[in-house]
Amino acid sequence: MAIGVFDSGVGGLSVHRALVERLPTADFVYLADQANAPYGGREGENIVDLTRAGCERLFAEDCDLVVLACNTASGIALRRLQQTWLPGYRKQLGRPVNILGIIVPTIEAATGLPWEHEADRRGDKIEKLDVLAVFSTPATARSRVYEIEIDKRRQDVAVFSEPCPDLAAMIEAGAGDAELAATIKGHVEAITRRIGRAPDRAILGCTHYEIVADMFRAALKPGTPLIHQPGATADALEGYLAKHPEYRAGEGGSRRFLTTGKPGVQSSLVETFWGGPLSFEKA
């Protein structure tokens, strides 16, 4: 058995890398739906259908768990698949399988509170707001998942989302550093104008953006803390496996990389981030 990691493209490698480092003996299968990337501009039903197809492919590869290493899929498709599709599919497979996302651990990291916690709303005056910027795809921004879920838990955190329509596609296509840095700087300046000041913290709410995290650091006010989704997801998965031994992660340390798009070696940007050449098989 193995752990599946799913994303629309190469951005999920940022999460995959953290999972591999945390669970080095586990078997992993990574699937990039590059034929349909990016997901950020797609409609909700289409995102649900594509995410379900990706999960089916990974379950067919003997994965017990699938981690949606994609904010758009996690925010729009995860709950729907867990509630309406997965129960029947488990019976069809005849074994326990599950799908996990990256938004829950990210919100836990951003709030410092467990997912189950809800704030006691007493109407107290808040002396100082912690302003949190979320850079994401348009679909994630439209879902308002970060605003809604963080507000349930912390009244002293104000969330502002900045949709970045082209950034994931640029990273996927291997755009040059100067072009990427200029685009990121433009988005940081745009959200700073909307807030009226620089944010106190930031979430890179698309796993592609972790690949260019240094460019976000350079564009943001010096010292602005970034909430990293890969580490938060690795913490959550390690804890989940400890509580749920019925989901087997494998123990051979195997790594497979599949794509619905063009197989072969990925861009130099991805290779630099991953730390070496990376070649994908045709899914």
Secondary structure, 3 states (H helix, E strand, C coil): CEEEEEECCCCCHHHHHHHHHHCCCCCEEEEECCCCCCCCCCCHHHHHHHHHHHHHHHHHCCEEEEEECCHHHHHHCHHHHHHHHHHHHHHHHCCCCEEECCHHHHHHHHHCCCCCCCCCCCCCCCCCCEEEEEEECHHHHHHCHHHHHHHHHCCCEEEEEEECCCHHHHHHCCCCHHHHHHHHHHHHHHHHHHHCCCCCEEEEECHHHHHHHHHHHHHCCCCCCEECHHHHHHHHHHHHHHHCCCCCCCCCCCEEEEECCCCEECCHHHHHHHCCCCEEEEC
